[in-house]
């Protein structure tokens, strides 16, 4: 091969390598974008997002899911005074004291507060953050997640209320699985039958016909 031929080959190899690298970079960029989109969609569904706060001003920079909670457009930074204005007045002082502590101690925190949106709807927010050293290693920033827990909180409250009603009902109540195995009984059941919860869990209701009570008693239980 001539010298010129070798130069052409070397140039072709270099061009091919550069093209291959460009294609690989493009594929990686596409994957990063796709992964970011999937992450944002997962955050939207879960009602949570990531955020960052300036340790000095406490200004809030966050993902679109979080900004939507506060009636802000994507890419918006929320000054701390505007953030406080969104919070239910009854919770505002608690939030201020929490952030005073975080700033002074450079610590982590987990706080729950209520915000009032522009449409007047109240949402319950859980914010978990941690003061960490910034990229330049000469200052701090706060990073973490914010989640709208309104539905979860209300569901939990309803469950707790139902539990109280269940526990304090004077009637005996028994809960079984689809196979008929006892999973739970209330205090009324214990009072009526004389069996404690740990004595009946995992057993079938038929064990009640054990001779401790007559047939009329069990007939009354099943009719109720």
N, C-alpha and C positions, 0 to 999 in steps of 0.2 A: 504493500500500500504506500502511496505517496504521502508526504508530510501534510499536504492539503487535505487528503482523505482522512487522515487521523484527526486533524482539527475539526473537520465536519462531524466526525463520529463523536468526538468529545463534546462539541457544541450541542449535538442532538441529544446526548445523554444528559447534559446539564438542563436543557430545555424540558426534557421528559421528566427529570427529577423535580424541577420547579413546578411543572404542571401537576404532577402527582401530589406534591405538597400543597399546592393551592386547592386541589380538589378535596384533599383530606381536611384542610382547614375549613373549607366551606361546609363539609359534612359535619365537622365538629361544631361549627357555629350553629348549624341547623338543629343539631341535637340539643345544644344548650338552650336555644329558643324554644324548642318543643318541650324540653324538661321544665323550663320556666313557666310555660303556658299550663302544663299539667299541674305544677305546683300551685299556681294562682287559682286554677279551677278547683283544686282540692281545698285550698284555703277558703274559697268562696262558699263551697258546699258546707264546710265545717264552721263557717262564720268566724274565722280567725285570720289573722295576718301578722306579719312581722313589722317591727318598727325600730326606730332609733331616735334618741333624744340627745340634744346638746346638753352636756352636764352643767353648763353655765346658765343658759337661757331656758332650758327644758322644752325648747321648741320641738314639735313632733313631726318627724318625717316617717311615712309609713307606706305599706302596700295599698293598692286600690281598695281592697276589701275593708281595711280599717278606715280609710278616708271616707268611704261611702257611709260608714256608721255615723260619722261626724258631719255628714252632708257637705263633703268637700270633693273637688274634682281630683282625678289622678295626678300625681306630681306636686300637689300642693303641700306646703309646709304650714303647720298650724302653730302659731305663737302660743305660749303657755296661757296668757290671759284669755285668748279665744277658746282654748281647750277648757279652761275652768268655767267659762260662760256656758258651755254645753252641759255641764254637770248639774244634777239636781242640787238646789241650794242646801238641802239637808245633808248632802254628802261632801260638799265643797271643802269645808274646813278639814275634814278627815283626809282628803286627798292632798291638800296643801301641807299638812303636817307630815304625811308620809313622804312626800318629795323633799321636804326640808331635811328629813332624816337621811334619805338616800344620798342627797348631795353632800351632807356633812360627813357621813360615814363611808361614802363610796361603797354602799352595800347593795344587796339584792332586796327585792320586795315582791309581794303578792297581794294585790288589793282589788276589792270589788266595789264598784260604784255605779250609780244610775246616771244616764244621760237623757236629755230631752231633745228629741230631734225636731227639725223645722216643722214637721207636720203635727207636732204635739205629742207624738208617741214616745213613751218612756221605754228605754232598753237597759238591761242590766249587763254591765261590762266587767270582765275579769282581765286585769292587766298584770302580767308577770315580767319583771325586768331585772337586769343586773348591770351594775356599773363595771365597765371593763376598760382596760388601757386602750387608748385610741391607736390608730395605725402608726402615728409618728412617735408613739411611746412616751410622749411628754405631757399628755393630758388624758382625760377620761371621757367616755361617752356612755350612754345607757342604751342597751339593746334588749329586745325581748319579743314577746307576743301579746297581742290583744285579742280577746275572743268575746263575741256576743253570746252570753249564756242565758238569755232571757227565757227561751223555751225550756232549756234544761232545768233552770231554777224553778220555773212555775210547775213543771212536771214533778220535780222533786218535792215541792211543797204540797202538791195534790196527793202524791204517794204517802207523804208523812201524815197528812190529814186523814186519808183513808185508813192508814195503819192505826191511828188513834181511835177512829170510829170502830174499826174491827176489833181492837183489843178491849175496848170498853163496852162493847155490846153485851147485853144481858143474855141474849140467845147464844147457844152453843154453835160455833161455826167450825167446819172442817173443810180443808182444801186438799184435793187429791190430784195426782197427775192423770194422764189419759189411761194409764193402766190400772187406776184405782188405788194407788199407793198414797198413803197420807203424807202430805208435805208440810202442813201447818194446821194448828188449831189455836183458837183464841182462849182467853181466860174463862169466858162463859162456858166453853166446852169442858174445861177442867173442873169448874164448879159443879156442873150438871152431872158429869160422868164419874168424877173422882180420879180420872187419869191425868197425869201431868203431860206436858208436851213431849219430853224426852222418852216417855213410855210408849207413845203411839206413833211417832215419826218413823216412816219406813214400813209400817204395817198396813194391812188392808182393813177397811171398816168392819169386815165380818168378824174381826176379833172381839168386837163389842158384845157379841152374843156369847159371852164367856161365863154366864151364870151369876154375874154380880148383880144383874137386874132382871126383872121378869120380861116376858114378851111384849106386854102392853107398853112398857117403857121404851123399847126399841122401835115399836111401831110409831109412837109419838115423835121420836127423833127423825125418822125417815119422812114422815108426813110434813114435818116442819122444814 
